[in-house]
């Protein structure tokens, strides 16, 4: 059996060595070097100050200055030499380079021809017979719509029976549409006409004009408050924000002539859309509003439910372009729009209208009435009409609860009272005779 050795000596020779004597013989520099070599830097149980290889005994020279510290560290890193690597880096390529496998080439002998009995039949067949044969074999599904029309519908002279492939296989030609011309609306001139309340300005189209500043858009919104002739306003893809939406909302409270408003493809959030809907409910004249495809795509459940509540109080809006993610507000919005659209038909036919519930003022009108504004007039008949969409909950009949049984101590039945036995008849007669005698003596 071979004995294990360490540095040319058996392991048994190291068992009697005293470690304390060895450590006492080491100098301070050797102890410090031993300390740095024996400690594992990845050991989480050792304090971070002991795991760090860089140490200093220099006393602090002043308060902490981050800028000077970074400059010192950068200078120190440049001046100090790199640590010696255990194994120097050498660029090596290990393994074999990957090479794709060569596919076997399929040899096709064009010179070899196999004669069959069908060669003469196919050579003498007409085009109509070939088309019928292709239909029998199931090859008719390989013809596209253009080839079919070319073979059976188009290019057929009068009097010739249908059938036969007469055309050459071609691809379907693409339909080229011309690009829409750029918007050439003069913004400054239109703004002056809007402020001057020009009766000729019935429709204003500002779509796709991205160079309009927000201040100009706000001026356009403020000019709507005094204009009484503009009926349609298109401001899609103009980079409008909530600031523009609130300005337009303040003007819509006073404007009673605008019928259509388009604010699609902008940067308006859910609060801006709600502000516009609240302003529309004050005037009740706008019939079309489009606010789809905004930059903040997700409106939120609370904003979507608020939009549905605003439409419940509206009686003029017929077309409303918006994307709602939740199902409940989407269904409510469709029902309220259908109610308003039915009212247009009822008004045309002279029937009674289905008005929205006005039992109490909405929350956005309550704030304005408290600020000193006049409250809108309430119709007494409309106050009695319930919401046609909102289902009135049926009262739940409460079944009477059975009386609770309480545990009572058992009642003690009273014992019957024993009556004394009646006296005999003889004694009663004697007593009566005695009484008669006593009465006679007294007389």
LINLIN-V672300 format. One record per residue. N is the residue number from 1. RES is the residue in three letters. PHI is phi as a letter, one per 20 degrees, with the letter a starting at -180 (NA if undefined). BURIAL is # if it has 24 or more other C-alpha atoms within 12 Angstrom, else .. Layout:
# LINLIN-V672300
n=N res=RES phi=PHI burial=BURIAL
n=N res=RES phi=PHI burial=BURIAL
This chain:
# LINLIN-V672300
n=1 res=UNK phi=NA burial=.
n=2 res=UNK phi=e burial=.
n=3 res=UNK phi=e burial=.
n=4 res=UNK phi=e burial=.
n=5 res=UNK phi=c burial=.
n=6 res=UNK phi=c burial=.
n=7 res=UNK phi=l burial=.
n=8 res=UNK phi=m burial=.
n=9 res=UNK phi=c burial=.
n=10 res=UNK phi=f burial=.
n=11 res=UNK phi=f burial=.
n=12 res=UNK phi=f burial=.
n=13 res=UNK phi=f burial=.
n=14 res=UNK phi=e burial=.
n=15 res=UNK phi=f burial=.
n=16 res=UNK phi=e burial=.
n=17 res=UNK phi=f burial=.
n=18 res=UNK phi=e burial=.
n=19 res=UNK phi=f burial=.
n=20 res=UNK phi=f burial=.
n=21 res=UNK phi=f burial=.
n=22 res=UNK phi=f burial=.
n=23 res=UNK phi=f burial=.
n=24 res=UNK phi=f burial=.
n=25 res=UNK phi=f burial=.
n=26 res=UNK phi=f burial=.
n=27 res=UNK phi=e burial=.
n=28 res=UNK phi=f burial=.
n=29 res=UNK phi=f burial=.
n=30 res=UNK phi=f burial=.
n=31 res=UNK phi=f burial=.
n=32 res=UNK phi=f burial=.
n=33 res=UNK phi=f burial=.
n=34 res=UNK phi=f burial=.
n=35 res=UNK phi=f burial=.
n=36 res=UNK phi=f burial=.
n=37 res=UNK phi=e burial=.
n=38 res=UNK phi=e burial=.
n=39 res=UNK phi=e burial=.
n=40 res=UNK phi=e burial=.
n=41 res=UNK phi=f burial=.
n=42 res=UNK phi=e burial=.
n=43 res=UNK phi=e burial=.
n=44 res=UNK phi=f burial=.
n=45 res=UNK phi=e burial=.
n=46 res=UNK phi=e burial=.
n=47 res=UNK phi=g burial=.
n=48 res=UNK phi=f burial=.
n=49 res=UNK phi=f burial=.
n=50 res=UNK phi=e burial=.
n=51 res=UNK phi=f burial=.
n=52 res=UNK phi=f burial=.
n=53 res=UNK phi=f burial=.
n=54 res=UNK phi=e burial=.
n=55 res=UNK phi=c burial=.
n=56 res=UNK phi=b burial=.
n=57 res=UNK phi=d burial=.
n=58 res=UNK phi=f burial=.
n=59 res=UNK phi=f burial=.
n=60 res=UNK phi=f burial=.
n=61 res=UNK phi=e burial=.
n=62 res=UNK phi=r burial=.
n=63 res=UNK phi=f burial=.
n=64 res=UNK phi=f burial=.
n=65 res=UNK phi=c burial=.
n=66 res=UNK phi=f burial=.
n=67 res=UNK phi=f burial=.
n=68 res=UNK phi=f burial=.
n=69 res=UNK phi=f burial=.
n=70 res=UNK phi=f burial=.
n=71 res=UNK phi=f burial=.
n=72 res=UNK phi=f burial=.
n=73 res=UNK phi=f burial=.
n=74 res=UNK phi=f burial=.
n=75 res=UNK phi=f burial=.
n=76 res=UNK phi=f burial=.
n=77 res=UNK phi=f burial=.
n=78 res=UNK phi=f burial=.
n=79 res=UNK phi=e burial=.
n=80 res=UNK phi=f burial=.
n=81 res=UNK phi=e burial=.
n=82 res=UNK phi=f burial=.
n=83 res=UNK phi=f burial=.
n=84 res=UNK phi=f burial=.
n=85 res=UNK phi=e burial=.
n=86 res=UNK phi=f burial=.
n=87 res=UNK phi=c burial=.
n=88 res=UNK phi=f burial=.
n=89 res=UNK phi=f burial=.
n=90 res=UNK phi=c burial=.
n=91 res=UNK phi=f burial=.
n=92 res=UNK phi=c burial=.
n=93 res=UNK phi=d burial=.
n=94 res=UNK phi=d burial=.
n=95 res=UNK phi=n burial=.
n=96 res=UNK phi=d burial=.
n=97 res=UNK phi=f burial=.
n=98 res=UNK phi=f burial=.
n=99 res=UNK phi=c burial=.
n=100 res=UNK phi=f burial=.
n=101 res=UNK phi=f burial=.
n=102 res=UNK phi=e burial=.
n=103 res=UNK phi=f burial=.
n=104 res=UNK phi=f burial=.
n=105 res=UNK phi=f burial=.
n=106 res=UNK phi=e burial=.
n=107 res=UNK phi=e burial=.
n=108 res=UNK phi=d burial=.
n=109 res=UNK phi=e burial=.
n=110 res=UNK phi=f burial=.
n=111 res=UNK phi=f burial=.
n=112 res=UNK phi=f burial=.
n=113 res=UNK phi=c burial=.
n=114 res=UNK phi=d burial=.
n=115 res=UNK phi=e burial=.
n=116 res=UNK phi=c burial=.
n=117 res=UNK phi=f burial=.
n=118 res=UNK phi=e burial=.
n=119 res=UNK phi=f burial=.
n=120 res=UNK phi=f burial=.
n=121 res=UNK phi=f burial=.
n=122 res=UNK phi=f burial=.
n=123 res=UNK phi=f burial=.
n=124 res=UNK phi=e burial=.
n=125 res=UNK phi=f burial=.
n=126 res=UNK phi=e burial=.
n=127 res=UNK phi=f burial=.
n=128 res=UNK phi=f burial=.
n=129 res=UNK phi=f burial=.
n=130 res=UNK phi=f burial=.
n=131 res=UNK phi=f burial=#
n=132 res=UNK phi=f burial=.
n=133 res=UNK phi=f burial=.
n=134 res=UNK phi=f burial=.
n=135 res=UNK phi=f burial=.
n=136 res=UNK phi=f burial=.
n=137 res=UNK phi=f burial=.
n=138 res=UNK phi=n burial=.
n=139 res=UNK phi=e burial=.
n=140 res=UNK phi=f burial=.
n=141 res=UNK phi=f burial=.
n=142 res=UNK phi=e burial=.
n=143 res=UNK phi=e burial=.
n=144 res=UNK phi=e burial=.
n=145 res=UNK phi=f burial=.
n=146 res=UNK phi=f burial=.
n=147 res=UNK phi=f burial=#
n=148 res=UNK phi=f burial=#
n=149 res=UNK phi=f burial=.
n=150 res=UNK phi=f burial=#
n=151 res=UNK phi=e burial=#
n=152 res=UNK phi=d burial=#
n=153 res=UNK phi=d burial=.
n=154 res=UNK phi=e burial=.
n=155 res=UNK phi=m burial=.
n=156 res=UNK phi=d burial=.
n=157 res=UNK phi=f burial=.
n=158 res=UNK phi=f burial=.
n=159 res=UNK phi=n burial=.
n=160 res=UNK phi=e burial=.
n=161 res=UNK phi=f burial=.
n=162 res=UNK phi=f burial=.
n=163 res=UNK phi=p burial=#
n=164 res=UNK phi=n burial=#
n=165 res=UNK phi=e burial=#
n=166 res=UNK phi=d burial=.
n=167 res=UNK phi=d burial=.
n=168 res=UNK phi=e burial=.
n=169 res=UNK phi=f burial=.
n=170 res=UNK phi=c burial=.
n=171 res=UNK phi=e burial=.
n=172 res=UNK phi=f burial=.
n=173 res=UNK phi=f burial=.
n=174 res=UNK phi=f burial=.
n=175 res=UNK phi=e burial=.
n=176 res=UNK phi=e burial=.
n=177 res=UNK phi=d burial=.
n=178 res=UNK phi=f burial=.
n=179 res=UNK phi=f burial=.
n=180 res=UNK phi=f burial=.
n=181 res=UNK phi=f burial=.
n=182 res=UNK phi=f burial=.
n=183 res=UNK phi=f burial=.
n=184 res=UNK phi=d burial=.
n=185 res=UNK phi=f burial=.
n=186 res=UNK phi=e burial=.
n=187 res=UNK phi=f burial=#
n=188 res=UNK phi=f burial=.
n=189 res=UNK phi=f burial=.
n=190 res=UNK phi=f burial=#
n=191 res=UNK phi=f burial=#
n=192 res=UNK phi=f burial=.
n=193 res=UNK phi=f burial=#
n=194 res=UNK phi=f burial=#
n=195 res=UNK phi=f burial=#
n=196 res=UNK phi=f burial=.
n=197 res=UNK phi=l burial=.
n=198 res=UNK phi=f burial=.
n=199 res=UNK phi=f burial=.
n=200 res=UNK phi=f burial=.
n=201 res=UNK phi=e burial=#
n=202 res=UNK phi=d burial=.
n=203 res=UNK phi=c burial=#
n=204 res=UNK phi=c burial=#
n=205 res=UNK phi=d burial=#
n=206 res=UNK phi=d burial=#
n=207 res=UNK phi=f burial=#
n=208 res=UNK phi=m burial=#
n=209 res=UNK phi=e burial=#
n=210 res=UNK phi=e burial=.
n=211 res=UNK phi=e burial=.
n=212 res=UNK phi=f burial=#
n=213 res=UNK phi=f burial=.
n=214 res=UNK phi=f burial=.
n=215 res=UNK phi=f burial=.
n=216 res=UNK phi=f burial=#
n=217 res=UNK phi=f burial=#
n=218 res=UNK phi=f burial=#
n=219 res=UNK phi=f burial=#
n=220 res=UNK phi=f burial=#
n=221 res=UNK phi=f burial=#
n=222 res=UNK phi=f burial=#
n=223 res=UNK phi=f burial=#
n=224 res=UNK phi=f burial=#
n=225 res=UNK phi=f burial=#
n=226 res=UNK phi=d burial=#
n=227 res=UNK phi=e burial=#
n=228 res=UNK phi=c burial=#
n=229 res=UNK phi=c burial=#
n=230 res=UNK phi=f burial=#
n=231 res=UNK phi=d burial=#
n=232 res=UNK phi=c burial=#
n=233 res=UNK phi=c burial=#
n=234 res=UNK phi=d burial=#
n=235 res=UNK phi=c burial=#
n=236 res=UNK phi=f burial=#
n=237 res=UNK phi=l burial=#
n=238 res=UNK phi=d burial=#
n=239 res=UNK phi=m burial=#
n=240 res=UNK phi=f burial=#
n=241 res=UNK phi=d burial=#
n=242 res=UNK phi=f burial=#
n=243 res=UNK phi=f burial=#
n=244 res=UNK phi=f burial=#
n=245 res=UNK phi=f burial=#
n=246 res=UNK phi=f burial=#
n=247 res=UNK phi=f burial=#
n=248 res=UNK phi=f burial=#
n=249 res=UNK phi=f burial=#
n=250 res=UNK phi=f burial=#
n=251 res=UNK phi=f burial=#
n=252 res=UNK phi=f burial=#
n=253 res=UNK phi=f burial=#
n=254 res=UNK phi=d burial=#
n=255 res=UNK phi=e burial=#
n=256 res=UNK phi=c burial=#
n=257 res=UNK phi=d burial=#
n=258 res=UNK phi=f burial=#
n=259 res=UNK phi=d burial=#
n=260 res=UNK phi=c burial=#
n=261 res=UNK phi=c burial=#
n=262 res=UNK phi=c burial=#
n=263 res=UNK phi=c burial=#
n=264 res=UNK phi=f burial=#
n=265 res=UNK phi=l burial=#
n=266 res=UNK phi=c burial=#
n=267 res=UNK phi=d burial=#
n=268 res=UNK phi=e burial=#
n=269 res=UNK phi=e burial=#
n=270 res=UNK phi=f burial=#
n=271 res=UNK phi=f burial=#
n=272 res=UNK phi=f burial=#
n=273 res=UNK phi=f burial=#
n=274 res=UNK phi=f burial=#
n=275 res=UNK phi=f burial=#
n=276 res=UNK phi=f burial=#
n=277 res=UNK phi=f burial=#
n=278 res=UNK phi=f burial=#
n=279 res=UNK phi=f burial=#
n=280 res=UNK phi=f burial=#
n=281 res=UNK phi=f burial=#
n=282 res=UNK phi=f burial=#
n=283 res=UNK phi=e burial=#
n=284 res=UNK phi=l burial=#
n=285 res=UNK phi=c burial=#
n=286 res=UNK phi=f burial=#
n=287 res=UNK phi=d burial=#
n=288 res=UNK phi=c burial=#
n=289 res=UNK phi=b burial=#
n=290 res=UNK phi=c burial=#
n=291 res=UNK phi=c burial=#
n=292 res=UNK phi=f burial=#
n=293 res=UNK phi=l burial=#
n=294 res=UNK phi=e burial=#
n=295 res=UNK phi=f burial=.
n=296 res=UNK phi=f burial=.
n=297 res=UNK phi=f burial=.
n=298 res=UNK phi=e burial=.
n=299 res=UNK phi=e burial=#
n=300 res=UNK phi=o burial=.
n=301 res=UNK phi=f burial=.
n=302 res=UNK phi=f burial=.
n=303 res=UNK phi=f burial=#
n=304 res=UNK phi=f burial=#
n=305 res=UNK phi=f burial=#
n=306 res=UNK phi=f burial=#
n=307 res=UNK phi=f burial=#
n=308 res=UNK phi=f burial=#
n=309 res=UNK phi=f burial=#
n=310 res=UNK phi=f burial=#
n=311 res=UNK phi=f burial=#
n=312 res=UNK phi=f burial=#
n=313 res=UNK phi=e burial=#
n=314 res=UNK phi=e burial=#
n=315 res=UNK phi=c burial=#
n=316 res=UNK phi=d burial=#
n=317 res=UNK phi=f burial=#
n=318 res=UNK phi=d burial=#
n=319 res=UNK phi=c burial=#
n=320 res=UNK phi=c burial=#
n=321 res=UNK phi=e burial=#
n=322 res=UNK phi=a burial=#
n=323 res=UNK phi=d burial=#
n=324 res=UNK phi=d burial=#
n=325 res=UNK phi=e burial=.
n=326 res=UNK phi=e burial=.
n=327 res=UNK phi=f burial=.
n=328 res=UNK phi=g burial=.
n=329 res=UNK phi=f burial=#
n=330 res=UNK phi=f burial=#
n=331 res=UNK phi=f burial=.
n=332 res=UNK phi=f burial=#
n=333 res=UNK phi=f burial=#
n=334 res=UNK phi=f burial=#
n=335 res=UNK phi=f burial=#
n=336 res=UNK phi=f burial=#
n=337 res=UNK phi=f burial=#
n=338 res=UNK phi=f burial=#
n=339 res=UNK phi=f burial=#
n=340 res=UNK phi=f burial=#
n=341 res=UNK phi=f burial=#
n=342 res=UNK phi=f burial=#
n=343 res=UNK phi=f burial=#
n=344 res=UNK phi=f burial=.
n=345 res=UNK phi=f burial=.
n=346 res=UNK phi=f burial=.
n=347 res=UNK phi=f burial=.
n=348 res=UNK phi=f burial=.
n=349 res=UNK phi=e burial=.
n=350 res=UNK phi=m burial=.
n=351 res=UNK phi=e burial=.
n=352 res=UNK phi=f burial=.
n=353 res=UNK phi=e burial=.
n=354 res=UNK phi=e burial=#
n=355 res=UNK phi=e burial=#
n=356 res=UNK phi=f burial=#
n=357 res=UNK phi=f burial=#
n=358 res=UNK phi=c burial=#
n=359 res=UNK phi=f burial=.
n=360 res=UNK phi=b burial=.
n=361 res=UNK phi=f burial=.
n=362 res=UNK phi=f burial=#
n=363 res=UNK phi=f burial=.
n=364 res=UNK phi=f burial=#
n=365 res=UNK phi=e burial=#
n=366 res=UNK phi=f burial=.
n=367 res=UNK phi=f burial=.
n=368 res=UNK phi=f burial=.
n=369 res=UNK phi=f burial=.
n=370 res=UNK phi=f burial=.
n=371 res=UNK phi=f burial=.
n=372 res=UNK phi=o burial=.
n=373 res=UNK phi=e burial=.
n=374 res=UNK phi=f burial=.
n=375 res=UNK phi=f burial=.
n=376 res=UNK phi=f burial=.
n=377 res=UNK phi=f burial=.
n=378 res=UNK phi=d burial=.
n=379 res=UNK phi=e burial=.
n=380 res=UNK phi=f burial=.
n=381 res=UNK phi=f burial=.
n=382 res=UNK phi=f burial=.
n=383 res=UNK phi=f burial=.
n=384 res=UNK phi=e burial=.
n=385 res=UNK phi=f burial=.
n=386 res=UNK phi=f burial=.
n=387 res=UNK phi=f burial=#
n=388 res=UNK phi=f burial=.
n=389 res=UNK phi=e burial=#
n=390 res=UNK phi=f burial=.
n=391 res=UNK phi=e burial=.
n=392 res=UNK phi=f burial=.
n=393 res=UNK phi=f burial=.
n=394 res=UNK phi=f burial=.
n=395 res=UNK phi=f burial=.
n=396 res=UNK phi=e burial=.
n=397 res=UNK phi=f burial=.
n=398 res=UNK phi=e burial=.
n=399 res=UNK phi=f burial=.
n=400 res=UNK phi=f burial=.
n=401 res=UNK phi=f burial=.
n=402 res=UNK phi=f burial=.
n=403 res=UNK phi=f burial=.
n=404 res=UNK phi=f burial=.
n=405 res=UNK phi=e burial=.
n=406 res=UNK phi=d burial=.
n=407 res=UNK phi=f burial=.
n=408 res=UNK phi=d burial=.
n=409 res=UNK phi=f burial=.
n=410 res=UNK phi=f burial=.
n=411 res=UNK phi=f burial=.
n=412 res=UNK phi=e burial=.
n=413 res=UNK phi=f burial=.
n=414 res=UNK phi=f burial=.
n=415 res=UNK phi=f burial=.
n=416 res=UNK phi=f burial=.
n=417 res=UNK phi=f burial=.
n=418 res=UNK phi=e burial=.
n=419 res=UNK phi=e burial=.
n=420 res=UNK phi=f burial=.
n=421 res=UNK phi=f burial=.
n=422 res=UNK phi=f burial=.
n=423 res=UNK phi=f burial=.
n=424 res=UNK phi=f burial=.
n=425 res=UNK phi=f burial=.
n=426 res=UNK phi=f burial=.
n=427 res=UNK phi=f burial=.
n=428 res=UNK phi=f burial=.
n=429 res=UNK phi=f burial=.
n=430 res=UNK phi=f burial=.
n=431 res=UNK phi=f burial=.
n=432 res=UNK phi=f burial=.
n=433 res=UNK phi=f burial=.
n=434 res=UNK phi=f burial=.
n=435 res=UNK phi=f burial=.
n=436 res=UNK phi=f burial=.
n=437 res=UNK phi=f burial=.
n=438 res=UNK phi=f burial=.
n=439 res=UNK phi=f burial=.
n=440 res=UNK phi=f burial=.
n=441 res=UNK phi=f burial=.
n=442 res=UNK phi=f burial=.
n=443 res=UNK phi=f burial=.
